């Protein structure tokens, strides 16, 4: 069953390729949704997939890419929007 989670990622996550990393990681795990930089320096992520896909996606997001440093991920379970791809919002 498809689930959805809204994530707020804090740390050194802007200006370091984190959105592109999230997009590639989502593709690796079969997760759909979107990612967007927020004005307060955090990154918002809406992710949809199976519980196992979402758990694996979040585990990789916590590691970040070589340039990012993730301090915290706030998670909220939300209704799925039936998205079919993962995109970067500007």
ROTORFI-50992 format. One record per residue (C-alpha): y, z, x; residue number from 1; residue in three letters. Coordinates in steps of 0.5 Angstrom, whole numbers. Each point is the difference from the previous one (the first is absolute). Layout:
BEGIN
<node <Y; Z; X>; NUM; ALA> ...
***
This chain:
BEGIN
<node <0; 0; 0>; 1; UNK> <node <7; -2; 3>; 2; UNK> <node <5; 6; 1>; 3; UNK> <node <7; 0; 3>; 4; UNK> <node <4; 4; 4>; 5; UNK> <node <7; 0; 2>; 6; UNK> <node <1; 3; 7>; 7; UNK> <node <6; 2; 4>; 8; UNK> <node <-1; -1; 7>; 9; UNK> <node <5; 4; 5>; 10; UNK> <node <1; 0; 7>; 11; UNK> <node <2; -5; 5>; 12; UNK> <node <-2; -6; -5>; 13; UNK> <node <6; -4; 0>; 14; UNK> <node <2; -5; 5>; 15; UNK> <node <-7; 0; 3>; 16; UNK> <node <-4; -5; -4>; 17; UNK> <node <-3; 5; -5>; 18; UNK> <node <1; -4; -6>; 19; UNK> <node <-4; -6; 3>; 20; UNK> <node <-5; 5; 3>; 21; UNK> <node <-1; 2; -7>; 22; UNK> <node <-1; -7; -3>; 23; UNK> <node <-5; -2; 5>; 24; UNK> <node <-4; 7; -1>; 25; UNK> <node <0; -1; -8>; 26; UNK> <node <-3; -7; 1>; 27; UNK> <node <-5; 3; 5>; 28; UNK> <node <-2; 5; -6>; 29; UNK> <node <1; -4; -6>; 30; UNK> <node <6; 4; -2>; 31; UNK> <node <5; -4; -5>; 32; UNK> <node <7; 3; -1>; 33; UNK> <node <7; 0; 4>; 34; UNK> <node <4; 4; 6>; 35; UNK> <node <7; 1; 0>; 36; UNK> <node <5; 3; 5>; 37; UNK> <node <4; 5; -4>; 38; UNK> <node <7; 2; 2>; 39; UNK> <node <-2; 7; 2>; 40; UNK> <node <-4; -2; 6>; 41; UNK> <node <-7; 0; -3>; 42; UNK> <node <-4; -5; -3>; 43; UNK> <node <-3; -1; -7>; 44; UNK> <node <-7; -3; -1>; 45; UNK> <node <-3; -1; -7>; 46; UNK> <node <-7; -2; 2>; 47; UNK> <node <-6; -2; -5>; 48; UNK> <node <-7; 0; 1>; 49; UNK> <node <-7; 4; -1>; 50; UNK> <node <0; 7; 3>; 51; UNK> <node <-4; -1; 6>; 52; UNK> <node <5; -6; 2>; 53; UNK> <node <6; 4; -2>; 54; UNK> <node <-2; 6; 5>; 55; UNK> <node <-2; -5; 5>; 56; UNK> <node <7; -3; 0>; 57; UNK> <node <3; 7; 0>; 58; UNK> <node <-4; 2; 6>; 59; UNK> <node <3; -6; 4>; 60; UNK> <node <7; 1; -3>; 61; UNK> <node <0; 7; 3>; 62; UNK> <node <-2; -3; 7>; 63; UNK> <node <6; -5; 0>; 64; UNK> <node <1; -6; 4>; 65; UNK> <node <1; 1; 8>; 66; UNK> <node <8; 1; -1>; 67; UNK> <node <0; 4; -7>; 68; UNK> <node <-1; 8; 0>; 69; UNK> <node <-2; 2; -7>; 70; UNK> <node <2; 7; -1>; 71; UNK> <node <-2; 1; -7>; 72; UNK> <node <-3; -4; -6>; 73; UNK> <node <2; 2; -7>; 74; UNK> <node <-5; -2; -5>; 75; UNK> <node <1; -1; -8>; 76; UNK> <node <-6; -3; -5>; 77; UNK> <node <3; -5; -4>; 78; UNK> <node <-2; -5; -5>; 79; UNK> <node <-2; -7; 3>; 80; UNK> <node <4; -6; -1>; 81; UNK> <node <-6; -5; 1>; 82; UNK> <node <4; -3; 6>; 83; UNK> <node <-5; -5; 3>; 84; UNK> <node <4; 0; 7>; 85; UNK> <node <3; 4; 5>; 86; UNK> <node <8; -2; 2>; 87; UNK> <node <6; 3; 3>; 88; UNK> <node <6; 1; -4>; 89; UNK> <node <7; -1; 3>; 90; UNK> 
***
